[in-house]
Amino acid sequence: MSVNLVCTGCGAPLQMDDENQRGYVTGSAFLREQPLCQRCYRLIHYGQFSPGNVTEEEYRSSVMRSLSRPSLVLYVVDLFDLAGSLVRGLAGTLRGNEVWVIGNKVDLLARELSRERLSNWLVREARRNGLEATRVVLLSARSEEGLDGLWRELLAHSRGRQVVTVGMANVGKSSLLNRLLAKSGQLDGQALTTSPYPGTTLSGMSVKLGGSGMVLADTPGLLGKYRLQDRVCRNSLKWIIPEERVRPRIYQLQPDQSLFLGGLARLDFIAGQPQPFVIYAANQLTVHRTKLDRADELYRRQLGLILNPPCSDCDASLRELRPKNVSFEDGKPVDLVVPGLGWIRLSGRRVKLRIHLPSGIEVSVRPALGGRFGNADKKVSRGQSRAR
């Protein structure tokens, strides 16, 4: 027996046939005015999360259904993980619609970071990925920074069009939509289900705002294979997802030293003058420095202990790091970006490095997001800074 309704939390079509399939609901729950599937109910009330993987085909079909008529698209990205939160090949699907790029989680970045510089960076990255954004908005759905401005812009420019949010899983689309519903006064008792885990929203859903005539629509988040937060187990997510403003950790390294970021990434300093390396990753993630000739042994002995994550529940492929040589001549500071984990800022001095990452995770290079090294960069991190 199937019912022609969807869960008001995650958007999955409701059904009462199979408890192990998405959208399962009991008869009593189905009779409620705002029914929740069993999965959402358990997540909201008991913190029990059951992952629901949306395939790329399902994702694109959902987005295309939502864009069946001209729309204003809010392409939500994670400012802390921009490289990992851009959906590959989505630009063609969005063609013919006005696109705004929404940089969420601005509260994780340094307060002194120029908002103009951030906006210009987002515009360039959008164009590099085939998107011509007519507007860029920086905000935090969690702290509500920038939210009032976005709401005013939507009221002024939506012109009766539906507003559709798109993006990768865990970039904050549903949280943003809940905040906008609250601004409109339409959030009455039931909100879209949100959680720190990727894959919470399973299907498209929409809400009509009576006073403004605006329709807000959410789409499921796409889980990828190219960022670490999609590949660690849900218990390990707590170590790599930032929960507060990220504090840069600075290490003054000598050649023949290595840095581990948990057990998910390793940076070897092969050659160059002694120089600072600045780590931007979740504050709770352990960064460990050691001598290069001891790094392999340390990895074997301490993986899952000091070097955590990955843990024993994570995908086995994460416990085999593959090396790649990179080198830079004297120039401007750059960031080495690891999707789903963070980045390492280099000083701009000549350097030869080797970076070790799990198969399928590719490091990328960009101009340093934070600009030049400031006074704070002269300090050496007091964390695990002693070489062992």
N, C-alpha and C positions, 0 to 999 in steps of 0.2 A: 504494500500500500504506500503510495507517495502522496505528498501534499504540495500544492502549488504555492508555497511560501518559502522565504529564505530566512536564515538565522539573522536576527538583528544585530548580532555581535560580529560575525565573521563573513556573512554573506553567502554561506554554503546553502544550497537548496535543502530544505528539511525533508527527512524521510523517517519512517518508523519500521523499516524492514531489517536493517543490519546495524547492530551496535558498533561494529568495527569499521564502518564506512563514515565518511564525512557527512555532517548534517543530521546525524541521528538524534531523534527527540522522542520523548515519551508522550503518551496521549495527553496527560495532564499538562505538561509543559506546552504542547502545541495549542492548547485552548487559551493560553495567556495572550494578552493584547500585544505584547512584544516578546515573542518566543525566542529562547536561546537554545542552541543545540547543546547536547550533553558536554561536548568538548569545551565550549565557551563557559558553560556554567561551572565546570570543575576548575577551569583556569581562574575565573574571577573569584570564586568563593573558597577554593582550596589550594590554589597555586599549582595545580596539577596540569602540566602542559603535554599535549600530544602533538608532535610535529605533523604538519600537513603540507606536503611538498606539492607546489603548483608547477606543472611542466611548462616549458617555454611555449609550447603550442597552446596550452590552456591560457597562459598569460596573455599572449598576443590576441587570442580570440576574445578574451574578456575586454581588453583595451579597445579592440575594433568595435565590439558591441556598444561600449560606452561612448564611442565617437561616431555613432551612426548619424549624428547631425552635428553641424559646426559647433565647436566647443572652445572654451577657454581652458587650456591645459596647464595645470600646476605640476611641473616636473620637479619632484622633491628629491634633493640629493643631501647626503651627509657631508657637511663641510670638513669633518675630521677624516673622512674616508672617501673623498671625491673620486679617486681612481677606481674604487671598488663599488661605487654606487651609481655609476653611469651604465644604463642598460644598452648592451651592444646591439646595434642595428635598429633601435627604436625610432630614429629620426624619420625614416620613411613612413612608418605607421602614423606618425603625428602630422604629416604634411597636410596642409589645408586648414589647420587649426592654429589659432594664436597660442604661443607657448610662453609661459613665464617660468623661469628657473628659480626655485625656492631653495635657498641654502639654509638647511636646518642645522641645529646644534651649534649655533654660533657661540653659545655659552661655554663650549668646551675649549675655545681658542683664547689666546691672550687678549686681555682688554685693550692693550695698547696697539694691537694689530689694526692697521688702517682699514676702515670699512670700505673706503673707495678702492683701495688696492684689492681687497677681497672681491668686490663686485666686478672689477675689471678682469680679474683672474677667472671668475666664473663665466663671464662673457666669452673670453678667449677659449676656455675649455669646451664650452657649449659649441662654439663654431668649429673647433677641431673635431668634434663628434657629429658634425652635420646639422646642428641645431641653430637656428636664428631666433634667439630669444628676444622678444620685444620688451621684456622687463626682467630685472633681477632683484630678488628680495632676500635679505638676510634676516633670519629670525631664530628663535628657540621656541619650539612648541612646549617644552617643559617649563621654562621660566617665563614664557609669554613675551620676551623681548622681541620687538618688531611686529607683534601680532596685530596691534591696533592699526598700524599703518597698512598692513596687508588687507585687513577687513575694509578699511575705507577705500582702498584701491579697487577691491572687488565690487563694492557697491557702486563705484563710479564707472567702472569699465566693463562689467559683465554683460550689461545691456540685455538681460533676460536669457542669456545663454547659460547652458549648464556648465558647471565648473568641475572638471575631472582631475583627480590627482593620480599621477603615475609615478613609478619608480621601483627600485630594488626593495627587497624585504628589509625591514628593520631600519629604514631611513626616517621613520616618524610620520608616515602619511596619515594613518588612522588617528594618531595623537593630534596632529594638526587639524584634521577634520572635526574631531571632538571639540577642540578649542573654538573653531569657527562656528560650530553649532551652538556652543554656549554663548558666543557673542551675539548670535541672532535671536537668542531666547528660545530656541527650538529643542534644546537638550533637556528633555523631560523624563528623567528617571533612567532611561536606557541609553548607554553610549556604545560606540563601536568598541569591540574588544581589543585591548592593547596588551602587549607584554614585551619583556626584553628579548624574546626569542624570535628569530626569523621564521616566517611562514605562518603568522597568526591569522591574517586575513586570507580567505580561500577563494572568494569570488567577488564580482562587482556588486555594488549596492549604491542606492542613491536616496537622498532626502530632499524634499521640496520645502523651501523656506517661504512660508505664507506671505509675510509682509513685503519682502523684496522681490518675490517671484523667482529668485535664484534657485537652481537645483545643484546641490553638492553631491558629487559621485566619487566613490572610492573604488580602486581596483586592487586586486591582490598584488602582494609584493613578490617579485621574482627571486628565487634562490639561485645563486650562481655557483660555479666551481672555481672561480678565479680570485676569491677573497677568503681569508682564513676564518672569518666569523661564520661562514656557511659550512665549514668543514670540521670545526671542532665540535665535540659533544656539548650539549646544553649546559652541563655543569662547568665546563671549561670557559664558557662565554663570559662568566663573571670576572675572569682574569684579563680579558682583552677588550671588553666594551667599556669605554670611559663613562663614569657616573658623575664626574665633576670636572671642573676646569683642569686641563692637563698641565702639569708642572714639568717643564723641560729639565732633563737630567743631563749634565755636562760631564764628559769624561776626557781628560787630557791623556791621550794615548801615545805610546812609543811604538815604533815598528816591532813586529813579532809579538803583538798582543791581539787578543780577540775579545769581542763582546757578544754575549748571548742575550737575546730577548726571549725570556722563558726558554723553552726548547723548540720554538717555532722558527727562529731565525738566528743566524750567527754571522758576524762581520769580522773578517781577518784583516788586520793592518799589515800589508806585505812590505811596502816600501814608501818612504817619504819622510819629511821632517816631522818631529813631534807636533801634534796639533789637536785641537778640541773636536770631539764628536758629540752632537747634541741629540738626545733621544726624545722623541715625542711619541709616547705610547700611554696606555691607561696607567694611572698612578700605581695601581695595585700589581701590575705586571713586574716580575723580578727581572732586573737587568744585572748581569754578572760578568765581571771582567776576569780574564785569565791570560796566562802566557800561551802563545800560539802552539808551542810544542806539547802543551798539556790539554789542549782543547778537545781532541778526539777522545782521550781517556775520560775527561770530565763528562763529556756527553754520554758516554756509555754508562758511567757510574751514577750520574745524577739526573738522567732523563726521567721525568715524572716526579722528581723530588725537588731539588733546588731549581732544576730546569723544567718548570711546569707552567702552562700546558705544553705539549699534549699529555693527557692522562691515559690510563689503560682503556678507557671507554671511547676515546677518540679514534677516528679512522686510522688504520695502520699506516697509510701512506704518509701521514704527518710525522711519523717517527723515522723517516729516511730523508735527510737533508741533502740536496744536490748543489754542488759548488758552481759558481759562475764568477769569472774574473771581470773586474771593471776598473778603469783607470781614468784619471782626470789630470789635465794640465792646469797651470795657474790660471785663475779666472775668478768669476763671481761665485758666491756660495750657492750650493745646490742641495736639493733634498733627494735622498733615495727613499722611494715610497714602496711600502709593502702593503698591498691591498688587504684590508680587514684587520690590520695590526697597528699601523702608524708610519712614521718616517724617521730617518736619520739625516740630520743636517750636517753637511760638510763645509769646511771653512773657506773653500775656494783655492786652497794651496794644492800643489801637485801631489798626487797620491795614487798608490796602486793598492787595490783592495780585492778581496774575494768574499762574496756573499753567498751563504748557504740557505736555501729555502726548500720547502717540500715541492714535489713534482706538481706542475700546473700553476704554481704561484710565481708570477713574474714581477721582478722589481722594475720600477720606472723612475725616470729622472726628470726633475722639473726645477726651474729657478726657485731659490729658497723662498718659502712662503713668508718667513719672518723677516726678510731683508737682511741687513748687515748684522754681524755679531755685535751685541751690546755689552755693557759692563758686566751684566750677569753672566755672560758666557766665559768670563775670565775665571769664574769659580769652578772648582772641580767637585763633581757630585760626591756627597758623603755616604752614598749607598754602598753597595758591594763594589768598591772602587779598587781594592787591593788585588793585585794580580796574584793568582794562586796556581 
